Amino acid sequence: MATHTTRMLIIGSGPAGLSAAIYAARAGMEPIVVQGLQPGGQLTITTDVENYPGFRDVIQGPWLMEEMQAQAEHVGTRMMWDTITSVDLENGTPFKAYGDSGDVYEGATLVIATGAQARWLGVEGEQEFSGKGVSACATCDGFFYRGKKVVVIGGGNTAVEEALYLTNHSDDVTLIHRRDSLRAEKILQDRLFASPAISTHWNKTVMRFVGEESGGLTGVLLKDTQTGEESVLATDGAFVAIGHSPATELFKDQLDLDEGGYILVQPGTPMTPIPGVFACGDVIDHTYRQAVTAAGTGCMAALDAERFLATLDFARSESRSVQTVSA
């Protein structure tokens, strides 16, 4: 057991956490990043990345995260291989986080960058064809299906938005929903039903993703929820759009969360109601969920944390000066 102390403690090592670390390290704050169960975040299970600025050719998600980590370490970040099991935010700075290893991490400021995970169906072939026809992000991967047949699975806002987005690349988009009506907002439904590129399969559940591992996805096995009849729908790509689960279990009793479990922050900032605690990346974002937006909010969190500490340091310095004069 050991206690690690830093000016900025960062929980999470995806684009948000590592961007915060880079900015903090360059400001001389010697940040600590506790990497968690999935070091590097969701990009480590993503293959082709074509929409992160600065690379003219397609790059690999794991490689991008390796480079981000190397950059963070190069400028002075300490990376810790540990998983946080509990935190203490109620007693103010320094904030404490307790690792599965038994180590304790203390930060004058805390940046929460624990991210979110896409919800999956959990059916056969889903993981086998991940990156080979099965995806959970149309914005990330839709371009690779230009001119091809694609399906979207779900019935909420996420699914409808994904289907509408995919019409930018395909004129053959099918929405598959297990019920006979959608849960999405009416304005989104109106846009969906008005699109000639989108068709809808009602009362259908996906039983299995079909294809050959060497050649990728070729279709989805569907089951009618009313008749029990099974059929295979041919497709080149399948987008699972049944929502995301933010990794906020650690904070549910200490920070305000919205109905989806995302951390609530002051609009346009990464600031939580607790001074000195900041949240960034997908843990606060149920709209965009992109690596570049996560990195941007990570930068914001580090800059705001630096300002917070500067203000705190100045106030302490003024207080000491007053005490000296009084003495």
PyMOL commands that set and color helices and strands:
alter all, ss='L'
color gray80, all
select helices_A, chain A and resi 15-26+41-45+61-74+138-145+157-166+186-194+249-251+281-283+291-326
alter helices_A, ss='H'
color red, helices_A
select strands_A, chain A and resi 3-11+32-34+48-49+59-60+78-80+84-88+95-99+104-112+116-118+134-135+150-153+173-176+198-201+204-212+216-224+230-234+237-240+244-246+277-279
alter strands_A, ss='S'
color yellow, strands_A
deselect
rebuild
show_as cartoon
